[in-house]
Structure formats: structure tokens, C-alpha cells
């Protein structure tokens, strides 16, 4: 149908698509370019390039601690979000029970709630309970916002899941745990993987919730913001570029895992 579109319409669509892509990716390209400049501030034309900022970002103890803290938070959030999202998605999209529609509506509330207000509310709640904010409390804060998103992502897979597979497994003598392990989880694996990737990346780049709930601990995003306010150096874009590289690697690995699983499934069938 698209090939039958008038030439001027196709050209307009191509031009609009290119403009959107450029608008989205130009800032990332600029950050990567700024991470290689020798001078303190990024100016065009660039007079000298060097990689010392990457060397400092990869060797400084502070950078290691920032990345470890961010990784602990994002990794924990990804694992817990998938566990909560899996069972939440089954309740959201599969089973009929009293209060289901209310549950579906309440699940959406944290997603649309302003993160800064949510972070402040959680900080006040932790203070009321006498809990000292650390990166552990940041995990709870991130889960409040991210777990509902992962639940919705997995729910998409659940809606297209044919429960007849489980019924056939039960008829063949499998118990509930075997059905869960051998049938349900493999069938929902693409949704679980997508949810884990979403959770990890959303947690890694989150600033609003982290700044209220990490206490004395700092994440990569908090450090980047602080250095943009006071004491800017090209180490800032270098660290930001490393986060971009890491995100790309995670997405590529996730895609390769998905493709390998699809090929294995096709070969077995």
C-alpha cells in the first residue's frame, strides 16, 4: 500500500522520519563528540581530540563506586520487577476475579504520578518510619514506579498466550510447578526479557526518584547532574557516553538472545 502512495507523500514521510531521527539522536552524537575533546568545554570546530576522559572514567575509584551503586539498584529493580510483574500480569490480563478492574486502574496510578512528588513522598514516608535513605531505599522507590510498567509489558505477552498449552500439559500428567517451569515461563519469556530490559534501563537513568531516596549514596545520574551544576569537566559527557554504550550493548545482547531463542524454537518444531 505504501508503494502506491503518491511520490510527494512518500518524500514527505521520508523527510519527516529523517527529521525525527535526527532530532532524537543528535544530542547523543554531541555527547559522544564532547567526550573526546581535549579542552574543558565543547566548541565547534574541535581543535584537539583525546581519550583521557574515558581513561579517568574507567580507572577512578569514584567512578567504580558510582557504577556499582547504579548497577546494584538497576539489577535489583530488574529482577524484582520481573517477579512482581509476572504474577501481576497474570492477575491483570488472565484471571477473572472480584476487584480486577479496580486493580488495573490502581496499577496505572504510579506511572502517571510526577516522579519528583513521588520521590518526596517516599522520602517523607521513610523518615516517618525511621529508615535512613540509602541505595536500598532507592530500590523500593524505583519499584513503585517501574514495577507497574513491567507488569503492563508482560501483560501484552499474557494476552496473546494460549492457555490450552497448560491444559494439555496437565492432561499429560504434569503438576503445576512443572507446567509453570516447562510451559508458562518459556511461552512468556519474550515478555519477561523485555520487562527486565525496560526495568534495568529505566532504573539506571532515573534521577528524580534517586535524588530523594539514595541518601549519602550516589548514582551515575546524580553525579552527572551535580557536575553539570558545579565543576564541569569533559568527564561528564565521557561518563554519559559510557552509559549510552552500555545501553546499546544491553539492547543488542537482549535482541541476540531473543533471536537465538526464536531460531532454537523454529529448529525444534
Secondary structure, DSSP 8 states (H G I E B T S, - for coil): -GGGS-HHHHHHHHHHHHHHHHHHHHHHHHHHHHTTBSSSS--SS---B--HHHHHHHH-HHHHHHHHHHHHHHHHHHHHHHHHHHHHHHHHHT---TTHHHHHHHHHHHHHS-HHHHHHHHHHHHHHHT----HHHHHHHHHHHHHHHHHHHHHHHHHT--THHHHHHHHTT--HHHHIIIIIHHHHHHHHHHHHHHHHHHHHT--HHHHHH-TT---HHHHHHHHHHSS--THHHHHHHHHHHHHHHHHHHHHHHHHHHHHHHHHH-
